[in-house]
Amino acid sequence: MLIPKIMHCKSKLLFNIVERSSQLTMQSKKPSVLSRCITLAKELNIISTPILMRTPTYPQWVSLKSCFYNKLFCLKKIETASVEYIQHYSEATEPFRAEWDFILTDGSKSDTSTTFAVTNSDGATISVGALPTYCSAFTAEAAALHEAVMFASQTSKKHLICSDSKSVIEALQNPKNDMLLINMIRNIIYEKKDAIKIMWVPGHAGIKGNEVADERANKARMQPLHFFNHFTPKDLRRYASNYLAGKLTHDWAAYHHYYKLNNPRGTKPIFPSDSPCRGIRTFVRLRIGHAIPTHSHLLNGVLKPPCSYCNIPDLSVQHLLDECPGLSQIRTTVFGSSKPSDHLKLANSDNINAFLKFQILAKLNI
Ligand SMILES: [Zn+2]
């Protein structure tokens, strides 16, 4: 899926090509992959536009370990009661109370909205915003953290930022993670590494500030908000895949072909690994209704031959399998009283072997 790579270009060369493609007003007969991705992004109403990613400003060999304060990481959520968490939180934050200001962040995701909130320890809102609905809870948490570090970096005070997103904190600590949003947060932390610390706190464990941020992010769903165009590559990949899968299902519903009778839902068949290639080939050709006896005349440029068993002129796969009187005995031997074409619906070993046996007994070159 190229859309995230186009939106956040890492290469100047690619960015220039993307810019040229997006400025083309004439639609060519055979659009390039880039043009099709840009068109799809417009169809999906993705609000971001392609940008050239800057390399991180902080030297990557510098460890930001001292900026993360994860004393509560070791407490397992299943084994720790809320009261214990509150006590541990209180003890862990004690050394910071005198000199550091506390900031709490939280993200919220529902089917219809993705919002986040940043509050201070008194519960006052520092920032609250909405993201496109295709953004995940992870993106909302990261966006909240980004707003928090931005706020913290603009003051001369020291800030302890509490987030309940383990995955965002782990992403920040993982040097291999080079998502734009994560890099933006890291850049700010690096520039203010003596004045910003990020601490993980458990969500929904009764920790006062976290509950307030959570409530604020949830309430934000009902309010007109400032819109942020953050996203992660995974957000766009998932959004575009769902859209394309829906479109494919819709197109398949309107599609009329013999194959649809054998695969009504349009699902991709998974063939058993122990079936012979020849058997799978026969099965696939019969399933789509294109076999040598019924279609080879098109390649050979001759008239369609009649059925070699009963001489009817309109030869089809369905005729050979279900109707041809010349093959009735073989049909009964292989399939008993069941209708052979019904066995094309399921790609299992029994069905594949049955059609192979039918082909061999009927001396058919399929
Ligand atoms: Zn026939």
Residues whose N, C-alpha, C, O or C-beta is under 5 A from the ligand:
A	BS01	ZN	C307 Y309 C310 N311 C324 P325
